[in-house]
């Protein structure tokens, strides 16, 4: 690790827009703001469309741009795949029934080729010392355009098993040209190696807000709340398991209710409607509420009693970390990577199996024992101090500095 300090020009390449709520969007804005606040010059360049209206707060000195803006004439849609020339689409569809891997490679190459001039112009205008890519695909596009002239750190925001199991050989090849690959949890360092990633890998967690211990777990209330904070999404977040679990408990706990906070995921289809239908069919309209989006979620943590999140997979579990920092005991699924490293079963929360019945069993223990909720909540609050912004962003600054220092001389580790 280097002791040399200098102000860097840092370009963050983000794989979509930043106008929706979500853990990755929140992490991007928070990291960019923190690095700008440390004296560096930061620009976020989004991959799709123009510069959006941001959902999360961003340091006003951080500049925003879009790769597509650099060559607007090439992009008639914010989705790159739709902008590939007709001849490219024809070849892609001819390859689809023959070889899915060849079709995927062709499609990725077509997108990379389409973005090459835009990326080069963006880099020429901003002149970064280092680039932080928030996805494997962004790294592929960057490396294709720039040929590793500038150090690129690739940040993998989810479990590598989820991100890399479908990655092409081309993407893995370009990933290995990264100055470093970042993962969120220590256990992910070993996981990533099995996919052929042999460059330097560094684990740095998310920075968790250090909330004061203002939760009201010790108070006797007329109404107690179990909250869930996430996009409404069947494949990953699985809110239906919580609703089904609560339906098994609600008659025994008439002074409790469930609140789902978060936007409906764009690809969730009728999932929200299915949850609403379950609520109606079980007469839970007054006990299970879909509350939508809020920009003051910390107030909801303060007035809640349990945080429950039956997610199938996560990169870290940002909402979980926030809820624990606020002092809430949590119930999660033990099969969910990353999350099962934050929750110490029986100490700061419970890890349940992947079923509504198992969730209901863990929730019941907490719902009927106020003293246990208080003890677990306090322990959760203390454990989140290891993820303070000062500690986390110092690690990021060290990694970025080393990537610049050792570029061209081997691993930055």
Residue pairs with C-beta under 8 A, 6 or more apart in sequence:
1 398
1 402
2 398
2 401
2 402
2 405
4 401
4 405
5 401
6 401
7 39
7 40
7 41
8 40
8 41
8 129
8 130
8 400
8 401
8 404
9 40
9 41
9 43
9 126
9 127
9 128
9 129
9 130
10 35
10 40
10 41
10 42
10 43
10 128
10 129
10 130
10 131
10 132
10 400
11 42
11 43
11 45
11 122
11 123
11 126
11 128
11 130
11 131
11 132
12 28
12 31
12 32
12 42
12 43
12 44
12 45
12 131
12 132
12 134
13 45
13 47
13 67
13 131
13 132
13 133
13 134
13 135
13 138
13 141
13 142
14 28
14 44
14 45
14 46
14 47
14 134
14 138
15 47
15 48
15 134
15 135
15 137
15 138
16 46
16 47
16 48
17 46
17 48
17 49
17 52
17 78
18 25
18 28
18 29
18 44
18 46
18 52
18 54
18 55
18 56
18 64
19 52
19 53
19 54
19 55
20 55
20 263
20 266
21 55
21 56
21 231
21 262
21 263
21 293
22 231
23 157
23 206
23 314
23 315
23 316
23 318
23 319
24 134
24 157
24 315
25 55
25 56
26 56
26 318
27 157
27 206
27 318
28 44
28 134
29 44
29 54
29 56
29 57
29 58
30 56
30 207
30 389
31 132
31 207
31 393
31 396
32 42
32 44
32 58
32 59
32 62
33 57
33 58
33 59
33 62
34 207
34 389
34 393
34 396
35 42
35 393
35 396
35 397
35 400
36 42
36 59
36 61
36 62
37 59
38 393
38 397
40 400
42 59
42 61
42 62
42 63
43 62
43 63
43 64
43 65
43 126
43 128
44 58
44 62
44 63
44 64
44 65
45 64
45 65
45 66
45 67
45 122
45 126
46 52
46 64
46 65
46 66
46 67
47 66
47 67
47 68
47 80
47 115
47 138
47 141
48 66
48 68
48 78
48 79
48 80
49 66
49 68
49 78
50 66
50 68
50 69
51 64
51 65
51 66
51 69
54 64
55 295
58 64
63 126
65 122
65 126
67 115
67 118
67 119
67 122
68 74
68 75
68 78
68 118
69 118
70 117
70 118
70 119
70 121
70 122
71 117
71 118
71 121
74 83
74 114
74 117
74 118
75 83
76 82
76 83
77 83
80 111
80 114
80 115
81 107
81 111
83 114
84 92
84 107
84 110
84 111
84 114
85 110
88 106
88 110
91 106
92 103
92 106
92 107
92 110
95 102
95 103
95 106
96 103
101 168
104 168
105 168
105 169
105 170
108 137
108 140
108 168
108 170
108 171
109 170
111 141
112 140
112 141
112 144
112 145
113 144
115 141
115 145
116 141
116 144
116 145
117 145
119 141
119 142
119 145
119 146
120 145
120 146
123 131
123 145
123 146
123 150
128 150
129 150
129 151
129 404
130 150
130 151
130 152
130 153
130 179
130 400
130 403
130 404
130 407
131 142
131 150
131 151
131 152
131 153
132 152
132 153
132 155
132 400
133 139
133 142
133 152
133 153
133 154
133 155
133 178
134 155
134 157
135 154
135 157
136 154
136 156
136 163
136 164
136 167
136 171
136 175
137 171
138 154
139 152
139 154
139 171
139 174
139 175
139 178
140 170
140 171
140 174
140 175
142 152
143 152
143 174
143 177
144 174
146 152
148 177
150 407
151 179
151 403
151 404
151 407
151 412
152 177
152 178
152 179
153 178
153 179
153 180
153 181
153 182
153 399
153 400
153 403
154 175
154 178
154 180
154 181
154 182
155 181
155 182
156 163
156 164
156 181
156 182
156 183
156 184
156 188
156 192
156 315
157 184
157 315
157 316
158 313
158 314
158 315
159 188
159 191
159 313
159 314
159 315
159 337
159 338
160 183
160 188
160 191
160 192
160 195
161 191
161 313
161 337
162 313
164 172
164 192
164 195
164 197
165 195
167 175
167 195
172 195
172 196
172 197
175 181
175 197
175 199
176 196
176 197
176 198
176 199
177 199
178 199
179 199
179 200
179 403
179 406
179 407
179 412
180 199
180 200
180 201
180 202
180 399
180 402
180 403
180 411
180 412
180 413
181 192
181 197
181 199
181 200
181 201
181 202
182 201
182 202
182 203
182 204
182 399
183 189
183 191
183 192
183 201
183 202
183 203
184 203
184 204
184 205
184 206
184 315
184 316
184 338
185 203
185 205
185 315
185 316
185 337
185 338
185 341
186 203
186 341
187 337
187 338
187 341
188 203
188 337
188 338
189 201
189 202
189 203
192 201
193 201
199 411
200 411
200 412
200 413
202 395
202 399
202 413
204 392
204 395
204 396
204 399
205 316
205 387
205 392
206 316
206 318
206 321
206 387
206 392
207 387
207 388
207 389
207 391
207 392
207 393
208 318
208 321
208 322
208 324
208 325
208 384
208 387
208 388
209 298
209 322
209 325
209 389
210 325
210 384
210 385
210 388
210 389
211 298
211 301
211 302
211 322
211 325
211 326
211 327
211 381
213 326
213 327
213 378
213 381
214 302
214 326
214 327
215 301
215 302
215 303
215 304
215 305
215 326
215 327
215 328
215 377
216 302
216 303
217 305
217 327
217 328
217 370
217 373
217 374
217 377
218 370
218 374
221 255
221 305
222 255
223 255
223 256
223 257
224 253
224 255
224 256
224 257
224 305
224 306
224 367
225 256
225 257
225 258
225 259
225 303
225 304
225 305
225 306
226 242
226 246
226 256
226 257
226 258
226 259
226 304
226 305
226 306
226 307
226 308
226 363
226 367
227 258
227 259
227 260
227 261
227 300
227 301
227 304
227 306
227 307
227 308
227 323
228 237
228 239
228 242
228 258
228 259
228 260
228 261
228 262
228 307
228 308
228 309
229 261
229 262
229 297
229 300
229 307
229 309
229 319
229 322
229 323
230 237
230 239
230 261
230 262
230 309
230 311
230 319
231 237
231 262
231 263
231 264
231 265
231 268
232 239
232 260
232 262
232 263
232 264
232 265
232 268
232 271
232 272
232 275
232 290
233 239
233 265
233 267
233 268
233 271
234 240
234 268
234 269
234 271
235 312
236 311
236 312
236 313
236 314
237 262
237 265
237 309
237 310
237 311
237 312
238 310
238 311
238 312
239 260
239 275
239 310
240 271
240 274
240 275
240 278
241 310
241 354
241 355
241 356
241 359
242 258
242 260
242 308
242 309
242 310
242 356
242 359
243 258
243 260
243 275
243 278
243 279
243 284
243 288
244 278
244 356
245 308
245 310
245 356
245 357
245 359
245 360
245 363
246 256
246 258
246 284
246 287
246 288
246 360
246 363
247 278
247 282
247 284
248 356
248 357
248 360
249 256
249 360
249 363
249 364
249 367
250 256
250 284
250 287
252 364
253 367
253 368
256 287
256 305
256 367
257 286
257 287
257 288
257 289
258 287
258 288
258 289
258 308
259 288
259 289
259 291
259 300
259 304
260 275
260 288
260 289
260 290
260 291
261 291
261 292
261 293
261 294
261 297
261 300
262 292
262 293
263 292
263 293
264 271
264 272
265 271
272 290
275 290
276 290
278 284
279 285
279 288
294 300
297 319
297 322
298 322
298 326
301 307
301 322
301 323
301 326
301 327
301 328
302 326
304 323
304 328
305 328
305 373
306 328
306 329
306 330
306 331
306 363
306 366
306 367
306 373
307 319
307 320
307 323
307 324
307 328
307 329
307 330
307 331
307 349
308 330
308 331
308 332
308 359
308 363
309 317
309 319
309 320
309 330
309 331
309 332
309 339
310 332
310 333
310 352
310 354
310 359
311 317
311 332
311 333
311 336
311 339
312 333
312 335
312 336
312 354
313 336
313 337
314 320
314 336
314 337
314 338
314 339
315 338
316 338
316 342
317 332
317 336
317 338
317 339
317 342
320 330
320 332
320 339
320 342
320 343
321 342
321 384
321 387
323 330
323 380
324 330
324 342
324 348
324 349
324 380
324 381
324 383
324 384
325 380
325 381
325 384
325 387
326 381
327 377
327 378
327 380
327 381
328 377
328 380
329 348
329 349
329 350
329 366
329 372
329 373
329 376
329 377
329 380
330 343
330 348
330 349
330 350
330 380
331 349
331 350
331 351
331 352
331 359
331 362
331 363
331 366
332 339
332 340
332 343
332 349
332 350
332 351
332 352
333 339
333 351
333 352
333 353
333 354
333 359
334 340
334 345
334 351
334 352
334 353
335 353
335 354
340 351
342 383
343 349
343 350
343 351
344 383
345 351
347 376
347 379
348 376
348 377
348 379
348 380
348 383
349 376
349 380
350 362
350 365
350 366
351 362
352 358
352 359
352 361
352 362
365 372
366 372
366 373
366 376
399 412
402 412
402 413
403 412
405 412
406 412
